[in-house]
Amino acid sequence: MMRSTGRSVFLLLGLILALRASAFDWPQLQGNAARTGQTTDSIAPPIRARWIWLGPTLTLRNRDSEPGWPHDLTSRDGYSYPAPTTVPLTIADTVQPVVVGGRLFVGTQEGGVYAIATFDGTTLWSASLPGGTAATAAVEADTVVFASLTGIVRGFGASDGALRWEFDSGKAITGAPLTTAGRVFVADHGGWVTALDVASGAPVWRTRLSAPVLGGMAADDTTLYIGSEDMRVHAVRLADGTIRAQASVRGQSFRMLWPVVHGPFVWVSSVTTPVIGSEYVMESLMEDSPTSTIEEANIARWLSGDTNGGRWPDAGEDWKRLFALRRSDLGESFTVLAGPAEGCGIPVSPPVVTLDGRLLTYFKTRHPTFTTIGAFGTNYSIDICAVNPATGGRIQINNGQLAGMWMWETDNLYAMTVCGPWLWLRQNYRGTQMVNLYTSAHRFVSARIRSEDGGYMPWDIVYRDTVPGITSAEQPLLGRAGVVVVNATGYMTENFGVTAMEHMP
């Protein structure tokens, strides 16, 4: 449970940070090589669209944001933004915008890569990437790196878009490149991990793992952590590519996922073995758990395979989906007591780290304290809690009130990022929500369509009043990508473009 002293500490930290006239870029997936998904930068609600980039030839600019901008982007009942119903590009669900030096970088499935001005959404330059991309770009110094679905890796001048180098890995790349200390690291479906000099593109080393790599990677100062599809996690030395440790974890894949480095552990997420879906799993366990303490003990039994004499028939170790591996040797000291909580072909998004050092993930529970009571697909709830770094249990967030999220579903949860005191929740289908980690104040930020799937969403940013919505050129590849906040402006990818968000005075 979070005490009032924690709030005071955060408010003091916020005051100190407010006195510093600096903003922080977001140069790669989840903001940094550790993939912690955090920034001190933030936006307070209510929110409005500043601009909406719909491709290199069309940007809608909110007339309320800057003098002379022409478009009405005020969300209201019966109104749709002045956008076409179809755009000639597709941004995969897995692509997060990266922002450096006033430029936003994004790539498409069709093979276009773009630099966009963060101020007004102008396309500064465009270039091509053979095979298109489903991965977030990465920026180091003045080079932006994109990796393609056909294995081509290209480095472009971030300021001018000039092609500086190209490397062909030979196999598809679906995980985001990682940059640190003048190098960029990529991994492919052939199982190769490659370190490239970010300035020249020259290979520094190549190491082949024991199976293909579909997911992402994370790094600390000395080691790259990455999973291969035989469900092994590898600790690879950044300096020379030597594999210094390996460990096996439960699951069927690492697709759409990435590790997170935090504290003494690398936190590894996997796609659970039985099925991805989680509707009505653990229900009998919840029924037998009148308190959160009993529930946690029951989850430990359930994940160990204890069926409670047949009363919990779905119990089993194969439901484990988050693993705390020691960075020193990839050993496992405890079981993380988080069961399945996602579906629709997409696994639970990896955890994020708050500014005060808590690692957050989803927990199915009978006793929520932070999010809301009830969720579609369960008779109980889905809560967001911190993971106890000593035991793997949960540390509940209790601000004295529930936030009241909606739509809250076991098969449609959200990617998370932490931006100041706000936890942002984002997915392409249901849209965007934000909740204050210290007060539980909550805001519905965006939705694709105001009236859709039996719901009515009178939120801050709504593109279309009724179906059909704005559609992309191709069927988007599935996944989750979180909101990015830089210099008090938020950015999120849609399948049909990029939206910049700001506080609405």
N, C-alpha and C positions, 0 to 999 in steps of 0.2 A: 504494500500500500504506500502511496506517495504522501509524505507529510508536508505541512505548510512550510517547513524550513526549506524543502526542495524548491518550492515556488519562489521563496525569497532569494535563494541563491541564483535561480534562473533570471529573476527580474534584475538583480544586480549585474549579472553577466550581460543581459540585454542592454542595460544602461551604458556599460563600458563599451560594448560594441557600437552602440549608437553614436558615441563620441568619436569613433574612428571613421574618418571620411574615406572608406574604401569599400569596394564591392569585390565579390569573388566570382571568378569564372567557373564554368562547368565543362572541363575539357574532354571528358570521356564518360562512358557508361557509369551511372551512379556517382559521378563527380570526381572520383579518384581511383587510384589503382587498387585500394583496399575494398572498393565497391560498397562503402558505408552508406551512400545515399543521403548525405547531410550537407547543409550549408547554414551559416548564421544569417544569411539574407532571408527576407520574408516579405509577404504582402498581407495586410490586414483586410478582411472583408468589410463591406461588400466588394465584389469584383466586377469588372466589365472587360469586354474585348477591346484591346487597343488596335490591333490589326489582325487580319486573317489572310494568310498567304495561300493562294489556291493554284500555284504554279508560277512559272517565270513571267507570265504575261498578265496576271491579275492578282492584285492585293486590295482587299477592302480595308479602308482606314476610317476609324471612328471619328465622326465630326465633333464629338464631345471631348476628344483627347488632345487635339492640336488645332489651332486656327487654320482654316482653309481646307481641312480634310473633309471629304464629301459624303461619307456613307453613314447611314443610320444603323447603328449596331446596338440599339437599345432593345433588350429582350422584353417582350410583352405578349399577352394573349392575342392570338390571331395574326401575329406578324412573323414573317420569315426574313432572314437576311437576304440582301440582293446578290445572291450567288447562283451560279449555274447548277443544274441538277446533276451534272456529270463533269468530272475534271479528267484531263488526259494523263494522269499519273496515279501511282499507288504507293503509299508509304506503309510498310509492314507494321503490324501491331508491336513488334519487338524493337522498333527504332525509336530511340530517345533523341531529342535534339541536343547538340552540344553547342556551347556558347563561349567564345573567347574574343576579347578585344572588340566588342561591339558587333561581332559577326556570329550568326547562327549557321550551323552546317547540318545538312540532312541529305540522305540519299534515297532513291526510289527503287522499286522492283523492276522498273523499265530500264534502269541503267543511267538515269540522270543524277548528278550530284550538284548541290547548290550551296552558295554562300548568300545569306540573307541579312540585310541590315537590321539590327535589333531595334533601332529607333522607329523605322516606318515600314518595315517589311519589303523594302526594295530588293530585288534580286541583283546582287553585286556581280556575281559571275556564275556560270554553269559549265559543267564538263561531263564527260561520259565515263562510265564504269562498265565494261563488258560483263554481261550476265546479271546486272542489277544487284541489289543488296537487301538483306533482311537484318543487317547489323548496324548498331550505333557507330558513328565515326569516332576518331580520337585525334586530338591535337597536341603536338609537342613543338615548342618554339614557333616557327612560322610555317609548319607543315601540318596539313590535315590529311589523315589516312583513312581510306575506305577499303573494305574487304568485300569481295563479290561472291555470289552464289556459284560461280564457276571457278573460284580459287584465285582470281586475279586480285592483287593488292596494289593500290596506287597511292602515291604521295603527291599531293598538290600544294602549291604555294597558297597558304591561307589568305594572303592579302590579294593575290592576283589570279588564282586558279590555274596557274601554269603547271603542266605535268612535269614533275621533277624526277620521278622514277616509277618503275613498275616491277613487281615481282610476281611470278606465277607459282603458286603452291602446288598446283596439279590436281587439287580436290576442292570440293565445295567448302566454303567457310560460312558458318551461321552464328558463331559467337563473336562478340564485339572485340576489336583490337584493344590492346592494353598498352599504354605508354608510361614509361618511367625512365629517368636518368639518360635521356638521349637515345633510347631504343624503343621500338614498337614490337610487340609480340602478337603473333597470330597462330591459331591452331585450326586444323582442317579435318575433313572427314576421312582422310587417309591415316590419321593418327599422328601427323607431324606437327610439332611445335617449332616455330621459327622465330628467332630474334633477328631483327633488321635494324641497321643504323637508320635512324629516322631522317637524317639529312640526305643520305645518299641512296637508301634502299638496299645497300649491300648486306647480304646475309652475314651475321656474326656467328651464329651456330644454328644447327638443326638437330632436334632430338625426336625420335619416333617412340610414341607411347604404345601400350599394349593393345589398343583398339581405337576406332575412330573417335573424334571429338566433335560433339554436336553443340555443346553448351559453351559457357564462357569461362573466364579465369579471373583470379584476383592475385595481388602481390603485396608483400611487405618489402622491407629494404633489401632483402637478400634472396627471396624465394618467390617463385611463381607457383600458385596452387591451381590445379586443373583436373577435371574428371574425364575419364575415357569411358566408352560405352560398354565395357565389361564391368562397370561399376567400381572401378579403382580410382582413387584419388592420388595424385602424384604431387610431390614437392620437388620442384625443379629449380636448380640454382640459376639465378639471373645471370651470373657472370659467364658461365660456360655451358649451361644446358644439362649438367649432370643431375640425374635423378637421385636425390639423397634419402627419400623415404616414400613408401607407398602404403595404402590401406584400402580395404574393401568396405563398401557400405551397402545397405539394402536399397532396393529400388530397381526400376526398369530402364531408366535413362536420366541424363542430365539436360535434355533438350529444353530450351527456353529459360535455363537457369544459370546461375553463376555463384561461386563462393563469396563469402564476406569475411574479411580479416578484421578481428576485433579482440582486444585483450590477448590472452595466451592461446587463443583458438583460431582456427579457420572454420567457419560455420558453413557446412556443405548442405545444400538442398538437393533432393532427388525427387523424381516422379515415383510415387508409390507403386509397388509391384502388382497388387491385385487388379486395381482399376484406378484411373485418375479420379473419377467421380466420387463424391463423398456424401450423397444424399442418404439420410436416415441410417448412416453408419454410427455405431456407438450408442444408439438410443437406449438400449436396455441398461447399459452402463450408467448413462445419465440418470435414468430412473432410480438406480440404486445408490445415488450419490446426493444425500440430503444437504451436505455442506461442501464447500470448496476443498477442504482438507481431505475429506473422504474421497471426493472426486479425483483428486490428484493421485492418491494412493491406488484407486481403482484403475486409472489410466496406466500407471506403471505396471500393474498386473496385466492389463489388457494388451499392452505392447510387448509383454514378455511371452504372450501366447496363452495366458490363463483364461479359460472360457468360463470360469466360475461355475463349474459343474454343468456346463452346457447352456447356462443362461445368457452368456455373451458369445454367441456362436461365431461372430465375425472377428474375434480376437486373433492377434498374430503379429509376429515381428515384422512382417512385410508391410505393415502400415506405417513404419517409421519413415519420416521424410526430412528431418533436420538433424544434423550430426555435428557435435562439437569435437573437432579433432585437434589435439595439441599441435601447435606449430613446430615444436621441437622434433617430434617423431611420428606425428599423425596417429598417435594412440588415442583411444576413446576412454575418458574417465567416468562418464555417466551417460544415461539415456536422456535425451531431450523429450519431455513429456508433452509433445504436441502431435496430435493425431491428424488424420486427413481433414482437409477443410476447403477443397476446391474441386472443380470438375469442368465439364464442357470442353474436354480435350486440352485443357491448360492446367498445369500444376500450380501449387501454391507459390506465389512470388517469394523470392528470398527475403530474409529479414533486413531491417534498416537499423541504424544506430542514432539515438537521440543525442543532442548536444551535451547532455549530462551523463552520457555513457551507457544508457540502457539499450539492449538489443531487443527489438520488437518483432513479434510474429503473431500469427493467428492461432487461436485455441478454440476448439469446440467446447462448450460448457453449459451447464445448467445455471451457473451463477455469474453472469456478466456484471462488470463494474464500470466499464468504460464506453462500450459501443451502444448496444440497444438490446432490449428483450425481444427474442424471436427472430427467426430468419427462415426464408423459404428453403425447403429441403431438410428441415429438422424440426422436431417438437421443442427444441431448446434454442441455443443461441451460438453465435460466433463472436468471440471477443478478441481484442488486441491486447496483449500483455507483454511484459518484459520477461526474458528468460533468465532464471537465476543462474549466474555463472559458476556457482559452486555445486549445484545439485541437478540442474537441467529442468527443475520445476518452474512454475510461473510466478512472477511477481505482478500482482494485479495493479492496474492504474485506477485509483479511486479518488475522484475529485468531488464526491458527494452528489453527483448527478450523472445520468447516462446521456450520451451525445445524441442518440436518436437517428442513426443512419437509415437510409433507404435508397435503392433497393438493396437489401442485405440478404445474400443468398449463399448457400453452401456451394453452389456450382458457378458462381460469378463474382469472385472477390477481386481485389484491386492491387495494382503495384503501389508501393509506398515510397515516398521520399519525405525527409524531415527538413523543413525550411524555417529556421528560427523556432518559435514555439509551436508551429503548425505542422501537423502530420497531414500530408496530401495523399489522397487516394485516387487512383486513376486507372481507367480501362476504356477501350474504344467503344464498347457496346453501351454500358450503363452511364459512362461519363465520368465526372470529377466531383469529389467531395473534399472538404478540409475540416479538421477538428483540432482544437487547441489541446495540447497534451497536458496543460496545467489547470485548465478550467472546464474542459469538455464542451466549450462553445463550438458550435457546428454550423457549417454553411454548405448548401448545395451550390456548386459552382457552374457545372456545364452539363448539357445533354445534347445528343444529336438531334432529337425530335421531341417537341413538347408533349404530344400525345402519341404514345407508342406502347405496344405490348401490355395494354390494359392500364397504363400509368399516365399521370399528368404531371409534367415537370415544369413548373413556373420558376425556373432558376435564373442565375445571373447571365449565362451565355447559352442560348438555344438557337441552333442554326436554322431549323425548319419547324414550322408550327405543326404540320401533319405530314404523314408519309406521302410520297417518297422523300427520303433524305437526299443528301449530296452523296453521290456514289463515285467510287474511284474507277480507274480504267480496268483493273484486274481484280480478281478475288484476293484480298489481303491475306498474307500469312499470319497465323494466329500468334498471340503472345500478350505480354503486358509491358508497358513502359511508363515510368513515372514522370510527374511534372518536374520541371527545372525552374528554379528561381535565381535570377542574376540581376543585381542592381535594382531591386524592388519591382521587377517585372517577371511574370511567370510565362513559361513557354510549354506547350504540349503539342505533340503530333496527333493529327487525325489521319485516317486513311487517305483523305482528300487534300491534306495540306498541313499548315502549321498555324497555331493561334497564339498570339501574344496577349497576356492578361495584365491588368493593373488595378490598383485600388480605385474604387469609384467614390469620389468625394461626396 
